[in-house]
Structure formats: C-alpha cells, structure tokens
Amino acid sequence: MAKKSAKKKAVRRTKKAEPQPTENTGRRRMLANAVRSISRYYNDSDDIDPRRSINDECGYPATDSITLQNYRDMYLREGVASRVVEIFPSESWLLTPTVTEDANPQTSTEFERDWEGLNREIAGSSWYQGETGGIVWDYLQRVDVLSGIGSYGVILIGIDDGLPLHEPVKGFERDMPTSPVGEYNVLFFRAFSEDLAQITAYETDPSNSRYGQPTQYALTVGTGDGTLDSSGGSASPTQSTVNVHWSRIIHIADNLRSSELFGLPRQLQVFNYLLNIRKLLGASPEMYYKGAFPGISFETHPELGGDVDIDNDDMRTMIENYANGLQRYIMLLGMSANSLRTQVEDPSDHLQVQIDAICIRLGVPKRIFMGSERGELASGQDERAWNRRLSKRQNDYLSPRVISPTIDRLILFGVLSEPGDGYTILWPSMDNLTDEQRAVIAAKRTESMVKYLQGGGENLLHPKDFLTGVLEIEDDVAEGYLENVMPAEDEGEFDVDTEGDT
C-alpha cells in the first residue's frame, strides 16, 4: 500500500510540472478543429472494421500528428508535393491583373500613377516603366505559394516611419484606421511562410474590432533563400528573430474554413497519396537495383551428396571480383552456377493511380497537373472548366484577400493616394488563345469548309448556317464572307452547265 501511495504522489507531482497552455497551443487547437471533419473518416476507420487500422496498415500518420515541419519537408524535397502547393498560384498568376480607378484607359488618376510607380519605388534606382511583371506582383505570388505550405503566410511591409518594427505604425495603436495615417514610402516587401512567421500575441479586448486576431508576430529573417529552419539547421550567419506589430503585416490564408486566420495546408487532403508516391518512387530504383541484376544460385551435384567441401572465403572473393570487377568467369569444382530470374515490375500504373487521386481531390485536369499538353484542343473542355475555376479563384480569393488588403494598407500608409470612388482589380480573360492554338483552329476550319463544299453540304445546310452554327463564326463575320463570294457567282464567274461540268 505504501508503494501505491508513493506512486500516486509521484504522478501528482508530474502533473503539476506540466507547462500551462500557451496561445500557440490554442492556435493548434483551432487548426485541429478545422481539419477534424476531414480526419474523422480515417480516425473512425477502426470502428467501421475493428479488425484493422487503415492508418497503421498503410503507415499513414494520424491527421493531428502531421506537423508543419512535415509539410515543409515534403514541399522542399518531394516534387509532387511542391506541385500540389504551387499548382493554383502558378496557374492563377499566369496573367497579371490591372489595378485601375478610372474605367477610361485614356486618363490616368493620381492613384493609378502612384500604383504604377510603386515598383520603381521599391526597386530603388530603376527605369522600369511597366506594371506587368513588377516586384509587387512577384511578392504577392510568392506569398500565395508560401501560405499553402502551412496554414498561412505573411507579407512584411517595410516603411520609413522611423519606428521599430515591434511598435505600431502611428494611427494603428488600437484599431484599424478608416483614413490615411501618414505619407510614408515603402522600403521593402518580404514574404514569409508560417514556420518563419509565428504568431506570438492576439487581441484580447472584445471591444476592439480586431478581437481574436494577431497583434504581434515573430519573424525569422536572414540572408537565406526563405527555407531557413528556425532550429538553426541551415541557418544564415545573419539569421535572427524580430518582433513585428500587426500593422506592418499582411496576413494571407488560403482554404479557409471556420477560422479566419488558419487555412488548410494544401497538402493535407492528399497527404496519404503523397506518401504513397514517395514509397513508389523510392522503392522503384531500389527494386531495379536489387532485381535487375540476376542473382546466382550455387548448387552442388546431387551425386556427390554431402561430401562437398566449400571454401567460403575463396568463393566470396571470386564472386566479388565477378560482380564488381572485369573478371567474367567463375571457376567451380563440384558445383554449378545458375542465374536466377530477374524480378522487376513497372511502377507506372501504380504511380498514375496516385496522381489520378490527387487530381480528383484538387479538381485539376491531369494534363495540366502533369505540365503537359496544356491548351490542346483535345482537352479543350477540361481547360475551359479549369480556366473558369482559376477565374473564380482570382476574383473570389486573390482580389479580395491578397491584392486588396495590400493596396488598402498602402493607402492607409499614404504610399498610394486615396482613390475618390474606389479602385477596381481586373483580370485578363483566361480563355485567350495563343498563336499556336489559333493556327490549329484555322486549319480545322479550313478542312471542314473543304469537306462541306466537296460533299455538297449546301444542299442540306445553308452556307451561313454552316459558318455560324458549325464553325461558330460570328454573324457579322460570316455575312462578310458570303458578301465577298455571292457577287462573283451573280456575275457569271462560276458557271455550271447542265452536264455538271464547271
């Protein structure tokens, strides 16, 4: 009894020594709640079939045990995982949007001039005149990628207000201002993923409009390439952690669910498939290495029975010389060497099944995900549906949650002039055809016209109906084609006799 009592006391002391929950713990709980509906099927699989656990049998981790470091490592080292993270940003930003205040392209407002000059301001000494492909768009696309590795990403806006980064910009001491608070210049932009931009404090005042949102971030900065490990593994010599006030940060989160701060990592819902691909790609060369080179079976002659004395050391040396050197013979006495059958299997079908599963979940046409045959007519229907999805992402996510918050913050800083009637973000159409696509369409239409004329199609379908209904040519264009042809027939340039000879 004394031993049991001592054990209970030891347990109680251990519980008292446990650390108290922190705000980061609360953040992780919020993220766990957001993904609980996804993990329920896998976590409850044992209840469906109590004889087995799918996660254990397949080597899949539990959803709540997948860490940010796991996502980061997969993104940096696995090509398919990085494609999953980058597919939507890379395709969405293929065309650069236009920010305008006045719909008249012939006029330029002060706001538009400030926006066009922002690239030169950030770049310092630069003569770059265009808006397309500028530095601002590059940082916005970069944070779009980084925010998908974990549950969010941030942009740090450096301005010349003369205050430390951990202090709020003047006018942002308590709440989000509704009018410009100064006239500052932008010194730099920096993009960070979640692992390099930890939230360290939240707004706890219920009377503040930013209640529950971050107030302080701890950013890991350095001269590296943005893949620095906060534990210091490949850290830059100048790596350091700085505290930054929220007013200098643009918080970006994709795939939002119940939380406004933490989205679902883009790898989460296909993580099992990514692990399967990792196994297949890792096992394939190992299988070939071990199976493509036939093994050798050494067998003693049956008539000798068990009276064969084998010198294992000499045989091992001879086999090593045969396998690793230029020696192409093996001398045996009382034994024979038989080549074993190679065992190599093509993993392509298994790999394609995993790719198909990823594309189904992401809603991405397989040709586009694989980076091949993009825009070919054979996949025109898939591409049109994909373009509509990209257009929806541009207008429903990138414009209101990435571009607009950045522009609004720059207006509050006085970097951009305040637009009188607001501004508009216009994305070019994703359905614009390339020169190659136009050439293919022209060839197809010409071939159809020739077959229509040679087969006497005008007896069944009027030429205008054929041009507009079959070839999908605009009415006015079709009428122009016909006007150029009909007068020539009326003037007798094309005569047809009763014998049918032209």
Secondary structure by P-SEA (a helix, b strand, c coil): caaaaaaaaaaaaaaaacccccaaaaaaaaaaaaaccccccccccccccccccccccccccccccccaaaaaaaaaccaaaaaaacaaaaaaacbbbbbbcccccccccaaaaaaaaaaaaaacccccccccccaaaaaaaaaaaaaacccbbbbbbbcccccccccccccccccccccccccccccbbbbbcccccccccccccccccccccccbbbbbcccccccccccccccccccbbbbbccccbbbbbccccccccccccccccaaaaaaaaaaaaaaaaaaaaacccbbbbbbcccccccccccaaaaaaaaaaaaacccccbbbbccbbbbbcbbbbbbaaaaaaaaaaaaaaaaccccccccccccccccaaaaaaaaaaaaaaaaaaccccccaaaaaaaaaaaccccccccbbbbbbcccccccaaaaaaaaaaaaaaaaaaaaacccccccaaaaacccccccaaaaaaaaaacaaaaaaccccccccccc
